[in-house]
Structure formats: C-alpha cells, structure tokens
Amino acid sequence: MFRIAISRLTDEGRRITPEHRGTALSVDEAVHALREHLPSVDTSAFGSDAVQRSVNRINDFRHDVVTADGGHYRVVIAPMM
C-alpha cells in the first residue's frame, strides 16, 4: 500500500499547506487519485517505474507540479509501513 499527500506550495515554495491525503494499493492507483484531485496536471513524470525506483532508493517519491491555472503543488507517494 502507498500513502498519497498533495500539498499546495505558496510564497515561492517556502510554505506548504496540506490539501489532500489518501491511500492506494498500487502506484497506478496513486497516480489515478492524483489525476482525480488535480485533473489539469501533467502526470507523465509519475510512471510506475520512476515512482518505484525513487521509493526503493529514498523511501518516497516527491514531485512538484503546476496546474493549468498556475497553482503549485507538491505530490508525495510513499509506501505505508
């Protein structure tokens, strides 16, 4: 299982405000949840292999994204332990 955290970045990334938390059984399910919460975000960087390599190497996957309306978010996908 994986946990998903989506946070809004403000003040040029100096302030992080949690916006959404959830869980998923797989990386693909986590990416699907991201698409539902932030539909205008390009999720090409969230491939199963890239996420899994990052999780194996540093225990989570973090990626900053920008929505079509200019909102900045940090997405974290990490295994539940």
N, C-alpha and C positions, 0 to 999 in steps of 0.2 A: 504494500500500500504506500501511497505517496500523499504528502500534505501539500497544499497549494496556498500561497499567500500572495495577494495582489495589493500593492500599496501605492498611493498617489505620492509623487515627488513634487515638492514645491520649493520655492526660493532657490532655484538652480541646483536642486538635489540636496540641499542642506537639511531639509525637513521631510520626513517620511511619515505619512498618515495611513495606517491600515484601513483597507477598504473592503476586502473580501478574503475569507478563509474557507477552505474546503478540503475534502479528501478525494482520492481517486485510486482505483485498483491498479491502473497502469499509466504509463507515460502518455499514451494516446488519449486516454480518458481525461488526464490532466490538461492536455492541450485543448481538448474539446470544451472543457469547462472554461478555459481562458477565452476561447472564441465566443462562448455564450456571454461572458461578462464584459468583454471588450471586443465587440464584433468588427471594429474597423482596424484592428491591429494586424500587422503582417506577422504571421506565425511561422515563417519559413525557417527561422533560427531554432525552432522548437522541435526539430526532428528527433525521433526516438533514440537514434544512435548518439547524437550530440548531448542530449539530456542524460542518457545513461552513462556516457563517458565522464561527464562532469560529476555526476553523483558518485561514481566509483572513485574518482580522483580526489575530490574535495568535499564529498558528502552532501552537496546540493548543487542546484543549477540556478543561477541568477542571471536575469537579463532585463535591461531597461528597454521599454518600448514607448512609442509615441502614437497616440490615436489620431484620427483624421482631423479632429477639432483642436489638436495641439496639446492635449493632456499628456503628461509624462507619468509613467508607472514603472514600478519595479515588480517583476514576477519572480517568485522563488518556488521551485519544485524540489522537494526533499523527501527521502524515504522516512517512513514512520518507524520508530524503533521502540 
